[in-house]
């Protein structure tokens, strides 16, 4: 089990193609190899056809009480 805090993971399965797309997003560092190992453990052998790693979220502070984060939340809150 992996607990995600303010992050997400999604698996899009296409059974008729025997394919899946896996999306893991986290503002914290994580081991990409560990994700692949966990997928293999739960779903069996697989072939990675495409892999993209983006260094996203590095400009955000880890402190969610900062003015920058509070402003970001205010801008996106329903009015």
C-alpha positions as CSV (number, residue, x, y, z in Angstrom):
1,X,0.0,0.0,0.0
2,X,1.2,3.5,-0.8
3,X,-0.4,6.5,0.9
4,X,-0.6,9.6,-1.2
5,X,-1.0,13.0,0.5
6,X,-2.1,15.8,-1.9
7,X,-1.1,13.6,-4.8
8,X,-2.7,11.0,-7.0
9,X,-2.3,7.8,-8.9
10,X,-4.5,6.5,-11.6
11,X,-4.6,3.3,-13.7
12,X,-6.5,3.5,-17.0
13,X,-7.1,-0.1,-18.1
14,X,-7.8,-1.1,-21.7
15,X,-8.6,-4.8,-21.4
16,X,-9.4,-5.4,-25.1
17,X,-5.8,-4.2,-25.8
18,X,-4.2,-5.9,-22.8
19,X,-2.8,-2.4,-21.9
20,X,-2.9,0.1,-19.1
21,X,-1.8,3.7,-18.6
22,X,-0.5,4.5,-15.1
23,X,-0.2,8.0,-13.9
24,X,1.5,8.9,-10.6
25,X,1.8,12.5,-9.5
26,X,3.5,13.6,-6.3
27,X,5.1,16.9,-5.2
28,X,7.5,14.8,-3.1
29,X,10.3,12.7,-4.5
30,X,9.6,9.0,-5.0
31,X,11.4,6.1,-6.5
32,X,10.1,5.4,-10.1
33,X,11.6,1.9,-9.9
34,X,9.6,1.2,-6.8
35,X,6.4,2.1,-8.7
36,X,7.4,-0.3,-11.5
37,X,8.2,-3.1,-9.0
38,X,4.9,-2.6,-7.2
39,X,3.0,-2.8,-10.5
40,X,4.9,-6.0,-11.5
41,X,4.1,-7.5,-8.0
42,X,0.4,-6.8,-8.4
43,X,-0.2,-7.2,-12.1
44,X,2.6,-9.5,-13.3
45,X,5.2,-9.1,-15.9
46,X,4.8,-6.1,-18.1
47,X,6.5,-4.1,-20.8
48,X,7.0,-0.3,-20.4
49,X,6.4,1.2,-23.8
50,X,6.6,4.8,-22.8
51,X,7.8,6.5,-19.6
52,X,7.8,10.2,-18.9
53,X,9.2,11.8,-15.8
54,X,8.6,15.5,-15.2
55,X,10.1,17.5,-12.3
56,X,6.9,19.2,-11.3
57,X,6.0,21.0,-8.2
58,X,9.6,21.9,-7.3
59,X,8.7,25.6,-7.1
60,X,6.1,25.0,-4.4
61,X,7.0,25.3,-0.7
62,X,6.4,22.2,1.4
63,X,4.7,24.5,3.9
64,X,1.0,24.7,2.8
65,X,0.3,27.6,5.0
66,X,2.4,30.0,3.0
67,X,0.9,33.1,1.4
68,X,1.6,31.7,-2.0
69,X,-0.4,28.5,-1.3
70,X,-3.2,30.3,0.4
71,X,-3.5,32.7,-2.6
72,X,-3.5,29.7,-5.0
73,X,-6.4,28.1,-3.0
74,X,-8.4,31.4,-2.9
75,X,-8.1,31.8,-6.7
76,X,-9.5,28.3,-7.3
77,X,-12.3,28.3,-4.7
78,X,-15.8,28.4,-5.9
79,X,-17.4,31.8,-5.4
